[in-house]
Amino acid sequence: MKMTQDLEQRVVELETRVAFQDQTLTELSDALAALRKEAAQSRELLRRSLDELKQARGAFYADPAEEPPPPHY
């Protein structure tokens, strides 16, 4: 009888640990998914920012061939 109670107690403890680990894995999986989404958004924002910077540079540094000649010519 004592042995049965001990075994039952151990099984309950193991089930509790497994349930806790399942919950922890779910939380970690959710956190990883959120981080991946955030990283994708950051990547897209960086890409758009770099594109805008390239366009701004292009407008600021005009092609010398398109510039009119200086007035002394």
Secondary structure, 3 states (H helix, E strand, C coil): CHHHHHHHHHHHHHHHHHHHHHHHHHHHHHHHHHHHHHHHHHHHHHHHHHHHHHHHHHHHCCCHHHCCCCCCC
